[in-house]
Amino acid sequence: MEKIINQEFGGERPLYHKADLVLENVTIHKGESSIKECRNVDAVNCRFEGKYVFWCCDGFRVADSLFTEGARSSLWHSTGCELRDCMVEAPKMFRESDGIKLSKVKFSNAQETFWNCRNIEIEDVDVENGDYIFEWCENVKVKNLKLNGNYSFQHAKNVEIWDSDLQSKDALWETENITVYNSFINGEYLAWHSKNVRLVNCRIGGEQALCYADGLILENCTFEPDVNLAFEYSDVKATINGDVVSIKNPRTGYITVNGHIGEIILNEDIKAPGDCVIKSER
């Protein structure tokens, strides 16, 4: 392995097309494509300031490092990517990549991050300003994600989320095969136009949740007081603890609430078959 220690680089492609490389306490200054087309790279205690750092790379691991705002649009078109104990201040990170692992990573400006990525494993990750994060991603496993950002996981497929806090308007839109355990999802219009979304032991907040959904399952979930007009035109099987403000025109299935239902709206706009069984156990 070639080792580069305590050095600084800038400009365009300073470490282009290298293989079997170790970077320790290295700073990448303003420039582009500093580590492009590389293979088997380990970076520790590094600082990345230039754009497009890891592009078209095969196997890189970054630990205890900082991606400044200037390092935007890095980590694209790559395979075998790992970040651990890193701070990421740059937006638009991770695009068109396969095989991503993150542990103890903080994003301060994660807009449009993780687009069209596959086979992602994330644990203990904090995200701020994460609008449009995880767009069109597939095969994603998430544990202890704290997210502030709207439109998350839209168009994603095959996602499993555990023990997370998602503060996100329009989350899970047009998704397929999503399971969420022991999490808080807060934001209006949750999971519209989705297919096979399953929520287990989850707390849900936000107006007009879970509409236009097919194969929707809720197990032992609770609704915040602002959840109204839920389940419109959805195929749903739900068991809900506590009270529900209002349910509107579910298409089929059943909804069992062990608290009080404030209002059930079934009108001429309901869609066939219009046979959802709604029951309050209070």
LOMI-809966 format. One record per residue: residue in three letters; z, x, y of N, C-alpha, C, CB in turn. Coordinates in steps of 0.02 Angstrom, whole numbers, padded with zeros to 5 digits, always signed. Last residue first. Glycine has a CB too. Example, Ala and Ser with C-alpha at 12.3 -4.5 7.8 and 13.67 -1.06 7.14 Angstrom:
SER+00354+00642-00112+00357+00684-00053+00394+00645+00002+00286+00704-00030/ALA+00390+00660-00284+00390+00615-00225+00390+00660-00165+00452+00565-00224/
//
This chain:
ARG+01075-03180+00084+01132-03202+00124+01125-03275+00142+01140-03158+00188/GLU+00962-03142+00023+01020-03153-00021+01083-03170+00019+01031-03091-00064/SER+00803-03204+00053+00864-03175+00082+00923-03192+00039+00875-03200+00155/LYS+00638-03178+00004+00703-03206-00013+00758-03167+00022+00714-03204-00089/ILE+00472-03217-00018+00520-03188+00028+00587-03220+00017+00497-03196+00101/VAL+00328-03185-00103+00392-03219-00110+00443-03182-00067+00415-03221-00184/CYS+00160-03208-00054+00218-03163-00056+00283-03204-00058+00219-03116+00006/ASP+00036-03269-00052+00087-03294-00099+00148-03248-00104+00056-03302-00168/GLY-00092-03248+00004-00039-03280+00042+00019-03305+00001-00066-03335+00082/PRO-00202-03183-00051-00184-03249-00077-00126-03283-00040-00166-03242-00149/ALA-00272-03216+00112-00266-03232+00042-00242-03171+00002-00333-03258+00014/LYS-00176-03200+00264-00235-03184+00222-00220-03198+00149-00256-03111+00232/ILE-00127-03304+00401-00110-03267+00341-00172-03257+00298-00055-03304+00301/ASP-00148-03385+00509-00183-03320+00508-00170-03280+00445-00163-03279+00568/GLU-00067-03494+00508-00136-03503+00486-00175-03438+00483-00172-03552+00532/ASN+00090-03416+00460+00048-03462+00497-00023-03463+00471+00049-03445+00571/LEU+00247-03371+00446+00191-03384+00401+00148-03437+00435+00216-03408+00329/ILE+00378-03276+00486+00319-03306+00517+00263-03310+00466+00296-03265+00580/ILE+00547-03281+00487+00491-03274+00441+00432-03312+00471+00508-03301+00369/GLU+00682-03203+00566+00625-03249+00572+00573-03231+00519+00594-03245+00643/GLY+00798-03135+00519+00799-03172+00581+00743-03223+00586+00796-03125+00639/ILE+00877-03128+00370+00811-03122+00399+00809-03166+00462+00756-03143+00349/HIS+01022-03038+00320+00994-03096+00354+00924-03080+00380+01039-03119+00412/GLY+01025-02949+00166+01057-02971+00227+01022-03032+00255+01057-02916+00279/ASN+00946-02913+00063+01014-02933+00046+01056-02949+00107+01048-02878+00006/VAL+00785-02966+00032+00829-02939+00084+00900-02961+00068+00808-02964+00156/THR+00635-02941-00046+00704-02963-00057+00750-02927-00008+00726-02951-00130/ILE+00473-02985-00059+00519-02951-00013+00588-02981-00023+00496-02957+00062/TYR+00324-02967-00157+00389-02996-00144+00428-02952-00096+00428-03006-00209/GLY+00150-03011-00155+00205-02971-00181+00271-03006-00171+00206-02904-00148/THR+00040-03026-00008+00060-03041-00077+00117-02995-00098+00000-03034-00126/ARG+00038-03021+00135-00018-03050+00096+00003-03070+00026-00074-03000+00093/PRO+00150-03074+00263+00133-03027+00209+00082-03061+00163+00196-03005+00169/ASN+00177-03139+00396+00116-03147+00357+00102-03091+00306+00058-03151+00403/LYS+00312-03050+00455+00254-03090+00474+00197-03083+00424+00230-03069+00544/ILE+00484-03048+00486+00431-03033+00438+00372-03078+00453+00456-03042+00364/SER+00618-02983+00587+00564-03031+00574+00513-03003+00526+00530-03051+00639/VAL+00741-02912+00565+00730-02954+00624+00676-03006+00611+00711-02911+00684/VAL+00850-02899+00430+00781-02888+00452+00767-02937+00510+00730-02898+00393/ASP+01002-02820+00372+00964-02873+00405+00893-02850+00423+01000-02896+00468/GLY+01034-02743+00210+01050-02761+00279+01002-02812+00306+01049-02700+00322/ASN+00906-02669+00112+00978-02679+00124+00990-02695+00198+01018-02617+00103/ILE+00768-02728+00024+00793-02703+00088+00867-02720+00094+00753-02734+00147/THR+00636-02704-00081+00706-02723-00080+00738-02689-00020+00743-02703-00148/ALA+00466-02752-00103+00518-02721-00062+00586-02749-00077+00503-02731+00012/LYS+00302-02737-00119+00359-02751-00162+00418-02714-00131+00347-02728-00237/VAL+00150-02798-00044+00214-02763-00040+00262-02785-00094+00245-02773+00028/ASP+00013-02796+00046+00030-02806-00024+00093-02765-00036-00030-02786-00073/SER+00008-02857+00215+00021-02806+00165+00031-02835+00096+00081-02765+00185/TYR-00003-02934+00331-00062-02924+00290-00054-02869+00237-00122-02907+00334/GLU+00141-02867+00401+00084-02911+00412+00024-02888+00371+00066-02913+00487/PHE+00264-02800+00390+00227-02816+00329+00166-02860+00340+00272-02849+00280/ALA+00362-02858+00531+00347-02811+00477+00302-02842+00424+00411-02785+00445/LEU+00411-02901+00655+00343-02919+00633+00318-02873+00577+00294-02916+00692/ASN+00516-02759+00696+00498-02830+00697+00427-02839+00671+00505-02858+00768/VAL+00642-02652+00713+00587-02664+00667+00572-02739+00666+00603-02638+00594/ASP+00755-02629+00788+00691-02635+00824+00631-02647+00779+00679-02573+00865/PRO+00865-02612+00703+00856-02676+00738+00790-02684+00775+00912-02685+00787/GLU+00803-02529+00552+00836-02528+00617+00824-02595+00653+00811-02469+00660/PHE+00821-02565+00380+00781-02571+00441+00827-02566+00502+00742-02637+00441/THR+00831-02475+00224+00862-02513+00279+00816-02511+00340+00932-02484+00295/CYS+00794-02482+00045+00784-02458+00113+00822-02501+00164+00709-02458+00130/ASN+00776-02497-00095+00841-02483-00067+00836-02453+00004+00880-02435-00112/GLU+00610-02464-00095+00667-02469-00140+00731-02449-00102+00657-02424-00202/LEU+00451-02526-00067+00513-02504-00035+00570-02516-00084+00525-02542+00032/ILE+00278-02502-00082+00341-02511-00118+00399-02485-00075+00340-02476-00187/LEU+00112-02558-00070+00171-02534-00034+00234-02551-00074+00174-02565+00036/GLY-00021-02588-00104+00022-02553-00152+00084-02524-00120-00017-02498-00185/ASP-00085-02577+00060-00097-02596-00009-00052-02555-00055-00171-02585-00028/ALA-00053-02635+00226-00042-02586+00173-00058-02616+00105+00030-02560+00175/TYR-00046-02701+00350-00111-02685+00321-00107-02634+00264-00158-02658+00376/CYS+00111-02626+00404+00061-02679+00404-00005-02654+00374+00050-02706+00475/LEU+00233-02555+00435+00209-02567+00366+00161-02626+00361+00268-02578+00321/ALA+00313-02619+00582+00307-02570+00529+00270-02598+00468+00376-02545+00508/GLN+00334-02666+00716+00276-02684+00676+00262-02632+00621+00214-02691+00720/GLU+00433-02537+00795+00402-02603+00793+00344-02607+00744+00378-02622+00862/GLY+00564-02439+00718+00501-02447+00754+00468-02514+00743+00454-02392+00735/GLY+00633-02362+00569+00638-02389+00637+00569-02395+00668+00684-02345+00679/ILE+00716-02349+00415+00652-02359+00450+00665-02389+00518+00606-02404+00409/ARG+00778-02250+00289+00796-02287+00348+00733-02289+00393+00857-02255+00386/CYS+00764-02252+00109+00743-02230+00176+00769-02277+00230+00667-02225+00180/ASN+00762-02260-00031+00824-02244+00005+00809-02219+00076+00864-02191-00033/VAL+00591-02233-00035+00651-02240-00077+00712-02217-00037+00644-02200-00143/LEU+00431-02292-00021+00488-02269+00017+00551-02284-00022+00489-02302+00088/ARG+00264-02264-00054+00327-02283-00085+00384-02251-00045+00330-02261-00160/VAL+00097-02314-00038+00155-02282-00005+00218-02310-00036+00154-02295+00073/ASN-00034-02358-00077+00014-02329-00123+00066-02285-00087-00022-02288-00177/LYS-00118-02339+00071-00125-02360+00002-00075-02321-00041-00199-02348-00024/SER-00124-02404+00242-00109-02354+00191-00118-02384+00121-00037-02328+00199/HIS-00132-02474+00361-00194-02460+00324-00184-02407+00270-00249-02437+00373/TRP+00016-02402+00432-00038-02452+00433-00098-02428+00394-00058-02470+00505/ALA+00134-02325+00439+00096-02331+00376+00046-02388+00376+00144-02341+00319/LEU+00214-02395+00579+00219-02350+00521+00173-02372+00464+00291-02347+00496/TYR+00224-02444+00711+00161-02448+00674+00159-02400+00614+00103-02432+00720/GLU+00345-02338+00797+00309-02400+00784+00246-02389+00743+00291-02434+00850/GLY+00471-02241+00718+00414-02245+00763+00372-02306+00745+00371-02182+00759/ASN+00553-02147+00604+00565-02187+00663+00504-02184+00709+00628-02163+00699/ILE+00624-02123+00453+00558-02125+00484+00563-02173+00543+00502-02146+00433/PHE+00734-02030+00363+00730-02075+00420+00661-02068+00451+00787-02058+00472/SER+00754-02021+00182+00732-01997+00247+00736-02051+00300+00660-01971+00242/ASN+00752-02029+00039+00813-02012+00076+00798-01987+00147+00852-01959+00038/TYR+00581-01995+00005+00648-02006-00020+00700-01988+00033+00659-01965-00084/VAL+00417-02053-00007+00467-02026+00039+00536-02045+00013+00456-02052+00112/THR+00253-02030-00061+00321-02049-00080+00371-02014-00034+00335-02033-00155/ILE+00086-02081-00059+00140-02049-00021+00206-02075-00048+00133-02063+00055/ASN-00056-02120-00085-00010-02088-00133+00044-02046-00096-00049-02044-00182/GLU-00135-02103+00070-00141-02125+00000-00094-02084-00044-00214-02120-00025/THR-00152-02164+00241-00133-02116+00190-00140-02146+00120-00061-02092+00200/GLU-00171-02232+00360-00228-02222+00315-00214-02167+00264-00291-02205+00355/TRP-00030-02157+00437-00088-02203+00442-00143-02182+00394-00115-02204+00515/LEU+00092-02089+00445+00067-02110+00380+00009-02160+00384+00123-02140+00339/ALA+00147-02141+00608+00150-02097+00550+00120-02130+00489+00223-02077+00536/ASP+00151-02201+00735+00089-02203+00696+00089-02153+00638+00029-02190+00740/LYS+00276-02091+00800+00235-02152+00807+00172-02145+00764+00217-02165+00881/SER+00410-02011+00737+00337-02007+00740+00305-02076+00744+00311-01969+00680/GLN+00522-01919+00676+00519-01958+00738+00446-01959+00759+00566-01928+00795/LEU+00586-01897+00526+00520-01900+00557+00522-01947+00617+00465-01922+00507/ASP+00681-01803+00431+00689-01845+00491+00623-01842+00529+00750-01821+00536/SER+00713-01794+00251+00682-01774+00314+00694-01825+00370+00607-01764+00304/ASP+00724-01795+00109+00780-01777+00152+00757-01755+00221+00822-01721+00120/TRP+00556-01764+00055+00627-01773+00038+00671-01756+00099+00646-01729-00022/ILE+00395-01817+00013+00440-01798+00068+00511-01814+00048+00421-01834+00134/GLU+00237-01788-00048+00306-01803-00068+00353-01774-00015+00322-01775-00139/VAL+00069-01842-00055+00122-01811-00016+00190-01835-00042+00115-01828+00059/ASN-00074-01881-00075-00030-01848-00124+00024-01806-00089-00072-01802-00170/LYS-00157-01862+00082-00155-01888+00013-00107-01846-00030-00227-01888-00018/ALA-00178-01916+00255-00155-01869+00203-00153-01904+00135-00085-01842+00221/HIS-00210-01991+00365-00264-01977+00318-00243-01929+00262-00324-01949+00355/GLN-00075-01922+00456-00130-01970+00453-00185-01945+00406-00159-01983+00524/PHE+00042-01848+00474+00018-01860+00406-00039-01911+00404+00075-01884+00363/SER+00084-01917+00635+00093-01868+00582+00067-01894+00515+00166-01850+00575/TYR+00084-01974+00763+00022-01975+00723+00026-01925+00664-00038-01958+00767/ASN+00198-01871+00862+00166-01933+00841+00104-01921+00798+00146-01974+00902/GLY+00349-01784+00839+00277-01781+00853+00243-01842+00824+00246-01717+00824/ASN+00472-01698+00774+00460-01738+00833+00386-01731+00851+00507-01716+00893/LEU+00549-01675+00618+00486-01679+00655+00493-01724+00716+00430-01705+00610/LYS+00617-01581+00500+00637-01617+00560+00577-01616+00607+00700-01585+00594/LEU+00622-01579+00326+00579-01571+00385+00608-01613+00442+00506-01593+00369/ASN+00675-01571+00191+00714-01556+00252+00668-01536+00310+00765-01501+00238/LYS+00528-01539+00106+00600-01549+00100+00634-01527+00164+00628-01511+00038/VAL+00371-01584+00041+00411-01571+00100+00484-01585+00085+00386-01614+00160/LYS+00215-01551-00024+00284-01562-00042+00328-01538+00016+00303-01525-00108/VAL+00050-01609-00040+00101-01583+00005+00170-01601-00021+00090-01611+00077/ASN-00094-01641-00067-00047-01607-00111+00006-01570-00071-00085-01558-00158/GLU-00187-01627+00085-00180-01652+00017-00131-01608-00022-00248-01653-00019/CYS-00220-01684+00255-00193-01636+00206-00186-01669+00137-00125-01609+00229/TRP-00264-01753+00368-00311-01743+00313-00285-01691+00262-00378-01721+00340/GLU-00142-01684+00474-00201-01727+00469-00244-01705+00409-00243-01724+00535/PHE-00019-01620+00504-00036-01637+00434-00095-01686+00429+00024-01666+00400/ILE+00006-01683+00669+00020-01633+00618+00004-01662+00548+00094-01611+00622/TYR-00012-01757+00786-00068-01750+00739-00056-01695+00687-00131-01734+00778/ASP+00115-01675+00877+00065-01728+00873+00008-01709+00827+00039-01745+00944/GLY+00240-01603+00888+00197-01599+00829+00147-01656+00822+00239-01597+00768/ASN+00346-01561+00971+00279-01572+00998+00226-01569+00942+00262-01519+01052/GLU+00433-01467+00843+00432-01503+00907+00359-01507+00932+00477-01467+00960/VAL+00505-01450+00686+00442-01456+00723+00454-01496+00786+00387-01490+00679/ASP+00580-01351+00562+00590-01391+00622+00526-01390+00663+00650-01365+00663/VAL+00608-01341+00388+00562-01328+00443+00576-01377+00500+00489-01335+00420/ASP+00654-01336+00250+00694-01316+00308+00650-01295+00366+00741-01258+00288/GLU+00501-01312+00167+00573-01324+00161+00608-01296+00223+00601-01293+00096/ILE+00345-01350+00094+00383-01339+00156+00456-01356+00144+00354-01381+00215/GLU+00191-01317+00024+00262-01325+00009+00303-01305+00071+00283-01283-00054/ILE+00028-01376-00007+00076-01354+00043+00147-01367+00017+00064-01389+00111/ASN-00114-01404-00047-00063-01369-00086-00012-01334-00040-00096-01318-00133/ARG-00222-01389+00096-00207-01413+00029-00151-01371-00002-00270-01411-00016/CYS-00279-01451+00257-00249-01400+00214-00229-01432+00147-00188-01368+00248/ASN-00327-01519+00371-00371-01507+00314-00345-01450+00269-00441-01489+00338/TRP-00213-01448+00480-00270-01493+00473-00312-01471+00413-00313-01496+00538/PHE-00085-01391+00539-00098-01413+00470-00153-01466+00467-00032-01440+00439/THR-00070-01452+00708-00057-01402+00657-00065-01432+00587+00015-01372+00665/GLU-00074-01523+00827-00135-01515+00787-00128-01458+00736-00195-01501+00833/GLN+00065-01447+00903+00010-01495+00907-00049-01474+00864-00012-01503+00980/ALA+00189-01382+00903+00149-01384+00842+00092-01435+00845+00194-01401+00784/ASN+00288-01295+00976+00230-01330+01004+00177-01337+00951+00202-01292+01067/SER+00387-01236+00903+00406-01266+00966+00350-01305+00998+00430-01213+01014/PHE+00438-01226+00738+00380-01234+00781+00402-01267+00846+00324-01277+00745/LYS+00523-01123+00627+00529-01168+00684+00465-01166+00725+00590-01149+00727/VAL+00562-01107+00455+00515-01093+00509+00525-01146+00563+00442-01094+00483/LYS+00616-01104+00322+00655-01087+00382+00609-01064+00439+00706-01032+00365/SER+00466-01080+00239+00538-01087+00231+00573-01063+00294+00563-01049+00169/LEU+00311-01126+00172+00350-01113+00231+00423-01125+00216+00327-01157+00290/LYS+00157-01093+00095+00229-01100+00085+00266-01081+00149+00254-01057+00025/ILE-00001-01147+00041+00041-01130+00098+00114-01142+00081+00020-01170+00161/GLY-00141-01167-00018-00085-01128-00045-00040-01102+00010-00111-01071-00086/ASP-00274-01158+00095-00252-01180+00029-00196-01135+00005-00311-01180-00021/SER-00344-01221+00251-00314-01170+00209-00284-01200+00146-00259-01132+00248/GLU-00389-01284+00370-00436-01271+00315-00409-01216+00268-00504-01250+00343/ARG-00267-01215+00477-00325-01260+00469-00364-01237+00407-00370-01260+00533/PHE-00134-01161+00560-00152-01183+00492-00208-01236+00493-00091-01211+00457/MET-00097-01215+00726-00090-01166+00672-00106-01199+00605-00018-01137+00671/LYS-00097-01276+00852-00158-01275+00812-00155-01221+00757-00218-01263+00856/PRO+00011-01179+00965-00016-01240+00934-00075-01225+00888-00039-01290+00988/ALA+00150-01064+00955+00079-01078+00967+00058-01143+00934+00037-01020+00940/GLU+00273-01023+00920+00267-01056+00985+00196-01080+00999+00289-01009+01040/VAL+00369-01003+00785+00299-01014+00802+00296-01054+00867+00260-01050+00744/MET+00471-00893+00699+00467-00937+00757+00394-00941+00778+00512-00912+00816/CYS+00525-00878+00526+00481-00863+00583+00489-00914+00639+00408-00861+00560/ASP+00572-00878+00393+00615-00858+00449+00574-00837+00509+00662-00801+00428/ARG+00414-00856+00321+00486-00864+00309+00524-00838+00369+00507-00826+00244/LEU+00258-00906+00259+00297-00890+00318+00370-00904+00302+00273-00930+00380/GLU+00112-00872+00165+00184-00884+00164+00215-00862+00231+00217-00846+00106/CYS-00039-00920+00088-00005-00904+00151+00069-00919+00145-00037-00945+00210/GLY-00161-00931+00001-00100-00894-00015-00061-00872+00046-00116-00835-00057/THR-00306-00921+00106-00273-00943+00045-00210-00900+00034-00321-00937-00016/SER-00386-00985+00258-00355-00934+00216-00325-00964+00153-00302-00896+00256/HIS-00426-01048+00379-00476-01031+00327-00450-00978+00279-00540-01007+00360/TRP-00302-00984+00494-00356-01030+00475-00397-01002+00418-00401-01044+00537/LEU-00201-00921+00574-00187-00946+00506-00239-00998+00484-00117-00977+00503/SER-00210-00978+00747-00206-00927+00695-00199-00961+00627-00147-00878+00707/SER-00210-01055+00863-00266-01059+00816-00267-01001+00767-00332-01062+00854/ARG-00120-00943+00972-00145-01009+00952-00203-01003+00903-00166-01049+01014/ALA-00046-00841+01025-00071-00834+00956-00097-00900+00929-00017-00807+00911/GLY+00012-00873+01145-00054-00843+01146-00085-00835+01078-00051-00777+01179/GLU+00140-00912+01110+00091-00964+01127+00020-00936+01128+00108-00994+01195/THR+00182-00801+00972+00189-00827+01039+00136-00880+01053+00184-00770+01091/PHE+00259-00791+00826+00192-00806+00850+00200-00837+00919+00153-00854+00801/LEU+00371-00675+00757+00358-00722+00811+00283-00728+00824+00395-00700+00875/SER+00465-00653+00602+00416-00635+00652+00405-00692+00702+00350-00617+00619/ASP+00521-00654+00472+00560-00632+00530+00515-00612+00588+00606-00574+00510/ALA+00368-00629+00380+00440-00643+00381+00471-00617+00446+00476-00611+00320/VAL+00224-00673+00294+00251-00654+00359+00325-00675+00361+00211-00688+00416/ARG+00095-00632+00185+00165-00654+00189+00194-00627+00254+00206-00628+00127/PHE-00063-00677+00116-00023-00643+00166+00046-00675+00171-00058-00644+00235/GLY-00202-00704+00036-00136-00679+00019-00103-00641+00076-00142-00634-00041/ASP-00342-00681+00114-00323-00700+00046-00256-00667+00030-00377-00680-00005/CYS-00412-00747+00267-00372-00698+00229-00353-00726+00161-00308-00680+00269/CYS-00475-00811+00375-00514-00792+00315-00478-00738+00274-00584-00768+00335/TRP-00365-00749+00498-00423-00792+00482-00457-00765+00420-00473-00794+00543/PHE-00231-00724+00579-00248-00722+00508-00304-00771+00494-00185-00738+00464/VAL-00257-00742+00727-00229-00683+00694-00252-00677+00621-00154-00685+00697/TYR-00312-00809+00842-00348-00806+00779-00322-00748+00735-00423-00797+00792/LYS-00254-00719+00990-00281-00777+00955-00309-00758+00886-00336-00810+00997/GLY-00102-00620+01013-00173-00634+01020-00195-00693+00977-00213-00573+01001/GLU+00030-00597+00980+00015-00626+01046-00058-00645+01054+00034-00576+01100/PHE+00156-00576+00867+00085-00590+00872+00072-00627+00937+00061-00632+00811/ARG+00265-00460+00802+00254-00504+00859+00178-00512+00868+00287-00476+00925/CYS+00369-00435+00655+00310-00424+00696+00306-00476+00752+00247-00428+00652/ASN+00454-00425+00542+00477-00409+00610+00419-00393+00657+00526-00349+00607/VAL+00324-00397+00428+00395-00407+00438+00414-00384+00508+00437-00370+00384/ALA+00191-00440+00324+00211-00426+00393+00284-00444+00402+00166-00464+00443/ASP+00078-00396+00201+00148-00413+00213+00165-00392+00284+00195-00378+00161/VAL-00074-00445+00126-00041-00417+00185+00031-00442+00188-00080-00437+00250/ASN-00198-00469+00043-00134-00443+00021-00099-00406+00078-00142-00397-00039/ARG-00339-00443+00145-00313-00464+00080-00247-00429+00066-00365-00449+00024/CYS-00436-00505+00287-00392-00458+00253-00366-00487+00187-00333-00438+00298/GLU-00510-00571+00386-00543-00550+00324-00502-00498+00286-00612-00521+00340/LYS-00416-00518+00529-00466-00561+00498-00495-00529+00435-00522-00576+00548/ILE-00316-00482+00617-00307-00468+00545-00356-00511+00505-00232-00483+00522/SER-00364-00516+00746-00334-00450+00733-00329-00433+00659-00265-00448+00764/SER-00440-00610+00823-00456-00595+00753-00427-00528+00731-00531-00595+00743/GLU-00427-00547+00991-00448-00597+00943-00456-00567+00874-00513-00630+00966/GLY-00300-00523+01119-00363-00506+01086-00379-00561+01036-00358-00438+01051/LYS-00143-00459+01165-00199-00503+01180-00264-00477+01149-00207-00510+01255/HIS-00059-00373+01027-00066-00397+01096-00129-00440+01103-00069-00338+01145/ILE+00046-00366+00900-00025-00379+00911-00032-00410+00980-00055-00426+00855/THR+00164-00251+00846+00147-00301+00897+00071-00305+00903+00179-00282+00964/VAL+00269-00221+00706+00204-00212+00738+00194-00268+00789+00147-00213+00685/ASN+00372-00206+00611+00385-00198+00683+00320-00181+00720+00437-00142+00694/GLU+00261-00169+00485+00332-00173+00502+00341-00158+00576+00374-00124+00459/LEU+00143-00217+00369+00155-00210+00440+00230-00219+00453+00114-00261+00481/VAL+00048-00162+00235+00115-00180+00256+00122-00166+00331+00169-00141+00215/LEU-00092-00206+00135-00067-00181+00199+00004-00207+00212-00114-00202+00256/ASP-00209-00233+00050-00147-00200+00029-00113-00165+00087-00162-00150-00028/ALA-00351-00210+00159-00320-00238+00099-00257-00198+00082-00369-00237+00040/LYS-00444-00260+00307-00401-00214+00270-00371-00250+00209-00344-00188+00315/HIS-00527-00326+00399-00550-00313+00330-00509-00261+00293-00622-00292+00332/TYR-00464-00263+00553-00514-00304+00517-00526-00279+00446-00579-00306+00556/LEU-00373-00233+00651-00356-00220+00581-00403-00260+00534-00283-00239+00567/PRO-00433-00267+00774-00406-00199+00764-00389-00182+00692-00344-00191+00806/ARG-00520-00376+00828-00522-00352+00759-00493-00282+00748-00593-00352+00736/GLU-00511-00341+00999-00543-00380+00947-00545-00343+00880-00614-00399+00968/GLY-00353-00307+01081-00426-00311+01078-00449-00352+01019-00455-00242+01074/GLY-00218-00210+01008-00246-00263+01050-00321-00263+01043-00226-00254+01122/PHE-00062-00152+00940-00134-00159+00938-00155-00214+00985-00158-00173+00866/GLU+00069-00037+00904+00044-00093+00943-00032-00092+00942+00071-00092+01015/GLN+00197+00007+00781+00135+00018+00819+00115-00046+00855+00078+00042+00773/ASN+00297+00016+00680+00312+00030+00750+00249+00047+00791+00361+00087+00755/ILE+00192+00055+00543+00260+00043+00567+00264+00061+00641+00311+00084+00526/ILE+00096+00019+00410+00090+00030+00481+00156+00008+00512+00029-00010+00512/LYS+00049+00075+00250+00103+00051+00293+00088+00069+00365+00171+00080+00271/GLU-00045+00029+00108-00045+00062+00173+00010+00032+00216-00115+00056+00207/MET+00000+00042-00060+00000+00000+00000+00000+00044+00062+00061-00048+00000/
//
